[in-house]
Amino acid sequence: MSISGSIVKKIVNAFIDAFPTREKLVIMLRYQLNITESDVPDSSNYNITVFQLVDDFDSKGKIMVILLVN
């Protein structure tokens, strides 16, 4: 079951606020989830990068994994 678009938007905005650059996001993902940089979407628009990452976790049923990162 996927989450609603409004929830996706809130998650994306929270990640952009917490990790304002792709580099900071990549570091967090590597440290906390062992996700390598090559597995992180790379778009010229950072908002799209974060959206694609959240959407990918949601589509795989793993949205809670990314939400529980501390």
C-alpha positions, -999 to 999 in steps of 0.1 A, spaced: 0 0 0 15 33 -11 13 65 8 -7 95 -4 7 123 -25 3 148 3 23 126 27 50 121 0 52 159 -4 57 163 34 84 137 35 102 152 5 101 186 21 113 173 55 143 156 38 152 187 18 151 207 51 172 182 69 196 175 41 198 206 19 222 192 -6 225 159 -25 259 154 -9 245 156 26 217 133 17 242 108 2 263 109 34 233 102 56 221 74 34 255 58 34 260 61 72 225 51 82 212 27 55 244 16 37 231 30 4 258 40 -20 259 72 -40 253 53 -72 220 41 -58 208 76 -51 189 93 -80 208 121 -96 188 149 -112 198 184 -120 169 194 -97 175 184 -61 138 183 -53 133 157 -81 162 137 -67 146 136 -32 111 128 -47 125 99 -67 143 85 -37 111 87 -15 90 74 -43 113 44 -48 112 35 -11 74 38 -12 70 17 -43 91 -11 -27 71 -9 5 101 3 25 90 39 33 93 32 70 130 24 66 138 59 54 114 75 79 130 58 109 165 70 101 179 88 131 
